[in-house]
Amino acid sequence: MEDKNLMENILLLEKGVCDLFMHGTLESSTENVHQAFNNALNEALCMQDELYGKMVSKGWYTTKQADQAKINSLKQEYSLQAQ
């Protein structure tokens, strides 16, 4: 398996782990369980950030700059809905 594909798979798994830990944190019934999930979530988020950074540095994860006109349009649309 290519390094790029391997890193993509690891990043996807890590994102899934973050999602599970986030829900565990939100839905925990005791402070001890909440803290355990929250600590695990923070560690997983740091690992995800590190993976993302390595992929970006190799050119394996690219993002596009959002169009400012679209951002402004959405802001206006949602601010009108909130009123």
C-alpha positions in Angstrom: 0.0 0.0 0.0 1.3 3.5 -0.9 2.3 5.7 2.0 -0.3 8.3 0.9 -3.1 5.7 1.0 -1.9 4.4 4.4 -1.9 7.9 5.9 -5.4 8.6 4.4 -6.7 5.5 6.0 -5.1 6.2 9.4 -6.5 9.8 9.3 -10.0 8.5 8.5 -9.8 6.0 11.4 -8.5 8.8 13.7 -11.4 11.0 12.7 -13.8 8.2 13.6 -12.1 7.7 16.9 -12.5 11.4 17.6 -16.2 11.2 16.8 -16.7 8.3 19.2 -14.7 10.0 22.0 -16.7 13.2 21.5 -20.0 11.4 21.9 -18.7 9.5 24.9 -17.7 12.8 26.5 -21.1 14.4 25.8 -23.1 11.4 27.0 -21.1 10.3 30.0 -23.1 9.9 33.2 -20.3 10.5 35.7 -17.5 13.0 36.1 -14.9 10.2 36.0 -16.2 8.8 32.8 -16.5 12.3 31.3 -12.9 13.0 32.2 -11.7 9.7 30.7 -13.4 10.3 27.4 -12.4 14.0 27.4 -8.8 13.1 27.9 -8.9 10.5 25.2 -10.6 12.9 22.9 -7.9 15.6 23.4 -5.1 13.0 22.7 -6.9 11.8 19.6 -7.4 15.3 18.3 -3.7 16.0 18.8 -2.8 12.8 16.9 -5.3 13.8 14.1 -3.7 17.2 13.9 -0.2 15.7 13.6 -1.3 13.3 10.9 -3.0 16.2 9.0 0.1 18.3 9.3 2.4 15.6 7.9 0.0 15.0 5.0 -0.2 18.7 4.2 3.6 18.9 4.3 3.9 16.1 1.7 1.1 17.6 -0.5 -1.2 14.7 0.2 -4.0 16.8 1.8 -4.9 19.9 0.0 -7.6 22.4 0.7 -9.2 25.2 -1.3 -9.7 28.7 0.0 -13.4 29.4 0.4 -14.8 32.1 -1.9 -15.4 35.2 0.2 -18.6 36.1 -1.7 -20.1 32.7 -0.8 -19.1 33.1 2.8 -20.7 36.6 3.0 -23.9 35.3 1.2 -24.2 32.4 3.8 -23.7 34.8 6.7 -26.4 37.1 5.4 -28.8 34.2 4.8 -28.3 32.7 8.2 -28.4 36.0 10.0 -31.8 36.7 8.4 -33.1 33.2 9.4 -32.0 33.8 13.0 -34.1 37.0 13.3 
